[in-house]
């Protein structure tokens, strides 16, 4: 199962308290967002979103992960291991997962002196400076002096133009509760979560746009969009896929996600009715008194 955090830019004011708005690096002209964390099943090319929850500014990510796992457990789903984004690489989250006996894998965040520092790298940046793969153990420490020990996998490979990168590439992963047999196995295991980015792109395609300040309505619209994508994935694996030896072949051309959304839009227009409305605002020129021509 994969846990991820998605941020939706927000240019308005909070409905009740400032804690409703999540602060992060500026994107699309704002540093204010409505944040949502999701947990998804990643298995044999299938990616189903199991649960979604809002994330507030002061809420610790460890509590968010535990809440998502609780929602999944209520649905009768227990993860074999978790694949997390680098944003969850913290002592608090790691200690929480270790206490719950939940194996995990996530990329290690670079901390300490940089690679080009004259004194040499320090902290986790030491692993990023390595030129050969290896296995290590490392203990992280947070400002409250709490510690968490994890296993480290350093995978050195050639980018070969992937992601517009060339030359040697050093990947550093932190894991616990897993027993990988090779460096490449760790890399390929984490690559299975990359399809989550596609689900977020389709989430934004299906999400209802609104100007409401209510976090509950916004959460509902995000949940409906994720539910529509789950239905679309289920259709492809159960109805449109063709059997073949060892698995089933997916035929995406039979029903594109945008086509499904267009069908639903036409159905809503035919059922509820629709009308086109256009508003135009004209500012009078300097020295000209505006005239109200309404009757």
C-alpha positions as CSV (number, residue, x, y, z in Angstrom):
1,X,0.0,0.0,0.0
2,X,1.2,3.5,-0.8
3,X,0.6,6.6,1.3
4,X,0.9,10.0,-0.3
5,X,0.1,13.7,0.3
6,X,-1.5,15.9,-2.3
7,X,-1.9,19.7,-2.1
8,X,-4.6,21.7,-3.8
9,X,-3.8,25.4,-4.1
10,X,-6.2,27.7,-2.3
11,X,-6.3,31.5,-2.8
12,X,-9.1,32.3,-0.4
13,X,-9.6,32.7,3.4
14,X,-10.3,29.9,5.9
15,X,-13.9,29.2,6.9
16,X,-13.3,29.2,10.7
17,X,-9.6,28.9,11.8
18,X,-6.3,29.3,10.1
19,X,-5.4,25.7,11.0
20,X,-7.6,24.6,8.1
21,X,-5.0,25.9,5.6
22,X,-1.9,23.9,5.0
23,X,1.3,25.8,4.3
24,X,4.0,24.6,1.9
25,X,6.3,25.7,-0.8
26,X,4.7,28.1,-3.2
27,X,2.9,26.7,-6.2
28,X,0.5,28.3,-8.7
29,X,1.0,31.7,-7.0
30,X,0.2,30.7,-3.4
31,X,1.7,28.9,-0.5
32,X,-1.7,28.1,1.0
33,X,-3.3,24.7,0.2
34,X,-6.0,22.3,1.2
35,X,-4.0,19.1,1.9
36,X,-5.3,15.5,1.6
37,X,-3.5,12.3,2.5
38,X,-4.5,9.0,0.7
39,X,-3.7,5.4,1.1
40,X,-3.9,3.2,-2.0
41,X,-3.5,-0.4,-2.9
42,X,-0.7,-1.0,-5.3
43,X,-0.7,-4.5,-6.7
44,X,-0.2,-6.0,-10.2
45,X,-0.6,-2.7,-11.9
46,X,-3.9,-1.9,-10.0
47,X,-4.1,1.2,-7.9
48,X,-7.2,1.6,-5.9
49,X,-7.6,4.5,-3.4
50,X,-8.8,3.0,-0.1
51,X,-9.1,6.1,2.1
52,X,-8.6,9.8,2.0
53,X,-8.4,12.2,4.9
54,X,-7.8,16.0,5.2
55,X,-4.5,17.3,6.7
56,X,-4.4,20.5,8.8
57,X,-1.5,22.7,9.4
58,X,-0.6,21.6,13.0
59,X,-1.5,17.9,12.7
60,X,1.5,15.6,12.9
61,X,2.0,13.3,9.9
62,X,2.3,10.3,12.2
63,X,-1.3,10.8,13.3
64,X,-2.4,11.1,9.7
65,X,-0.8,7.8,8.8
66,X,-2.3,6.0,11.7
67,X,-5.7,7.4,10.8
68,X,-5.4,6.2,7.2
69,X,-4.4,2.7,8.4
70,X,-7.3,2.7,10.8
71,X,-9.7,3.5,7.9
72,X,-8.1,0.7,5.8
73,X,-8.5,-1.8,8.7
74,X,-12.2,-1.0,9.0
75,X,-12.5,-2.0,5.3
76,X,-10.8,-5.3,6.1
77,X,-7.5,-4.3,4.4
78,X,-4.1,-4.7,6.2
79,X,-0.9,-3.7,4.4
80,X,2.0,-6.1,3.9
81,X,4.2,-3.1,3.7
82,X,3.9,0.7,3.2
83,X,5.5,2.8,0.4
84,X,5.7,6.4,1.6
85,X,6.8,9.7,0.0
86,X,9.9,11.4,1.2
87,X,7.7,14.0,3.0
88,X,7.0,11.3,5.6
89,X,10.7,10.7,6.4
90,X,10.7,11.8,10.0
91,X,11.5,10.2,13.4
92,X,7.9,10.6,14.5
93,X,6.5,8.7,11.6
94,X,9.2,6.0,11.6
95,X,8.7,5.4,15.4
96,X,5.0,5.2,14.9
97,X,5.2,2.6,12.2
98,X,7.8,0.6,14.1
99,X,5.5,0.5,17.2
100,X,2.7,-0.7,15.0
101,X,5.0,-3.4,13.5
102,X,4.2,-2.2,10.0
103,X,7.1,-2.7,7.4
104,X,7.8,0.4,5.3
105,X,10.0,1.7,2.5
106,X,10.7,5.3,1.7
107,X,13.4,7.5,0.1
108,X,15.8,9.0,2.6
109,X,15.9,12.8,2.8
110,X,19.3,14.4,2.5
111,X,20.3,16.1,5.8
112,X,23.6,17.5,7.0
113,X,26.4,19.3,5.1
114,X,25.9,19.4,1.4
115,X,27.9,17.3,-1.1
116,X,29.9,20.4,-2.3
117,X,30.8,21.5,1.2
118,X,34.6,22.0,1.6
119,X,34.5,20.0,4.9
120,X,32.8,17.1,3.2
121,X,29.2,15.8,3.5
122,X,27.7,14.8,6.8
123,X,24.5,13.2,8.0
124,X,22.5,11.3,5.4
125,X,24.2,13.2,2.6
126,X,27.1,10.8,3.2
127,X,25.1,8.1,1.5
128,X,24.3,10.3,-1.5
129,X,28.1,10.8,-2.1
130,X,28.8,7.1,-2.4
131,X,29.8,5.7,-5.7
132,X,28.9,2.1,-5.2
133,X,25.8,0.3,-3.8
134,X,25.7,-1.0,-0.2
135,X,23.7,-1.9,2.9
136,X,23.9,0.2,6.1
137,X,22.1,1.1,9.3
138,X,21.5,4.6,10.4
139,X,19.9,6.3,13.4
140,X,17.9,9.5,12.9
141,X,17.5,12.1,15.6
142,X,14.9,14.8,15.8
143,X,15.1,18.2,17.7
144,X,13.4,16.5,20.7
145,X,16.4,14.1,20.9
146,X,14.1,11.1,19.9
147,X,15.9,8.5,17.8
148,X,14.8,6.0,15.2
149,X,17.0,3.3,13.6
150,X,16.4,2.1,10.1
151,X,18.2,0.1,7.5
152,X,19.6,1.9,4.5
153,X,19.9,0.7,0.9
154,X,22.2,2.7,-1.4
155,X,21.5,1.9,-5.1
156,X,24.0,3.4,-7.6
157,X,22.9,3.3,-11.3
158,X,23.1,5.1,-14.6
159,X,20.2,7.5,-15.3
160,X,20.5,6.8,-19.0
161,X,18.5,9.9,-19.9
162,X,15.5,8.9,-17.6
163,X,13.8,12.0,-16.3
164,X,16.2,14.2,-18.3
165,X,19.1,13.0,-16.2
166,X,22.3,11.5,-17.3
167,X,25.3,10.0,-15.6
168,X,25.6,8.3,-12.3
169,X,22.6,8.4,-10.0
170,X,22.6,7.5,-6.3
171,X,19.3,6.5,-4.8
172,X,19.1,6.2,-1.0
173,X,16.2,4.3,0.6
174,X,15.3,3.7,4.2
175,X,13.3,0.6,5.2
176,X,12.3,-1.5,8.2
177,X,10.7,-4.9,8.5
178,X,11.6,-6.0,4.9
179,X,14.3,-8.5,3.8
180,X,15.3,-7.4,0.3
181,X,17.6,-9.8,-1.7
182,X,19.2,-7.2,-3.9
183,X,19.6,-3.4,-4.5
184,X,17.5,-3.6,-7.7
185,X,14.7,-5.3,-5.8
186,X,14.4,-2.3,-3.5
187,X,14.5,0.1,-6.4
188,X,11.8,-1.8,-8.3
189,X,9.7,-2.2,-5.2
190,X,9.5,1.5,-4.7
191,X,8.9,2.2,-8.3
192,X,5.5,0.5,-8.0
193,X,4.2,3.6,-6.2
194,X,5.0,6.0,-9.1
195,X,1.6,5.3,-10.7
196,X,0.1,7.2,-7.8
197,X,1.0,10.5,-9.6
198,X,-1.3,9.4,-12.5
199,X,-4.2,8.9,-10.1
200,X,-3.6,12.5,-8.7
201,X,-3.7,13.9,-12.3
202,X,-7.0,12.1,-12.9
203,X,-8.2,13.3,-9.5
204,X,-7.8,16.9,-10.7
205,X,-9.6,16.1,-14.0
206,X,-12.6,14.8,-12.1
207,X,-12.6,17.1,-9.1
208,X,-15.5,19.5,-8.9
209,X,-14.3,23.1,-8.9
210,X,-15.9,25.3,-6.2
211,X,-15.5,28.6,-4.4
212,X,-16.8,27.4,-1.1
213,X,-14.7,27.8,2.0
214,X,-16.1,24.7,3.6
215,X,-13.5,22.0,4.1
216,X,-16.2,19.3,4.3
217,X,-17.6,20.2,0.9
218,X,-14.1,20.2,-0.6
219,X,-13.3,16.8,1.0
220,X,-16.5,15.5,-0.5
221,X,-15.6,16.6,-4.0
222,X,-12.1,15.0,-3.7
223,X,-13.7,11.8,-2.4
224,X,-16.1,11.7,-5.3
225,X,-13.3,12.2,-7.8
226,X,-11.3,9.4,-6.3
227,X,-14.3,7.1,-6.2
228,X,-14.9,7.7,-10.0
229,X,-11.4,6.8,-10.7
230,X,-11.7,3.6,-8.7
231,X,-14.8,2.7,-10.7
232,X,-12.9,3.3,-13.9
233,X,-10.0,1.1,-12.9
234,X,-12.5,-1.6,-11.8
235,X,-14.2,-1.5,-15.2
236,X,-11.0,-2.0,-17.0
237,X,-9.8,-5.0,-15.0
238,X,-13.2,-6.8,-14.9
239,X,-15.0,-5.8,-18.1
240,X,-12.7,-4.4,-20.7
241,X,-9.5,-6.4,-20.1
242,X,-8.8,-9.4,-22.4
243,X,-7.4,-12.7,-20.9
244,X,-3.9,-13.7,-21.8
245,X,-1.4,-16.1,-20.4
246,X,-0.4,-15.2,-16.9
247,X,-2.5,-12.0,-16.5
248,X,-5.0,-9.8,-18.3
249,X,-4.3,-7.2,-21.0
250,X,-5.7,-3.8,-20.3
251,X,-7.4,-2.0,-23.2
252,X,-7.4,1.6,-22.2
253,X,-8.6,2.7,-25.6
254,X,-11.9,1.1,-25.0
255,X,-12.8,3.7,-22.3
256,X,-10.7,6.7,-21.5
257,X,-11.1,8.4,-18.2
258,X,-12.0,11.7,-19.9
259,X,-14.6,9.9,-21.9
260,X,-16.2,8.5,-18.8
261,X,-16.3,12.1,-17.3
262,X,-17.9,13.4,-20.5
263,X,-20.6,10.7,-20.3
264,X,-21.4,11.6,-16.7
265,X,-21.5,15.3,-17.5
266,X,-24.0,14.7,-20.3
267,X,-26.1,12.5,-18.0
268,X,-26.1,15.3,-15.4
269,X,-27.1,17.9,-17.9
270,X,-29.9,15.7,-19.3
271,X,-31.2,14.9,-15.8
272,X,-30.8,18.2,-14.0
273,X,-30.7,20.6,-16.9
274,X,-28.0,23.1,-17.7
275,X,-27.8,26.7,-18.8
276,X,-24.8,28.8,-20.0
277,X,-24.2,32.0,-18.1
278,X,-21.5,34.6,-18.9
279,X,-20.6,37.6,-16.7
280,X,-18.7,40.5,-18.0
281,X,-17.3,43.4,-15.9
282,X,-16.4,46.7,-17.7
283,X,-14.5,49.4,-16.0
284,X,-15.3,53.0,-17.1
285,X,-12.5,55.1,-18.5
286,X,-11.0,57.9,-16.5
287,X,-13.2,60.9,-16.3
288,X,-16.3,59.1,-17.5
289,X,-19.3,58.7,-15.1
290,X,-20.8,55.2,-15.4
291,X,-24.4,55.0,-16.4
292,X,-26.8,52.4,-15.0
293,X,-28.9,51.1,-17.8
294,X,-30.7,48.4,-15.9
295,X,-34.6,48.5,-16.0
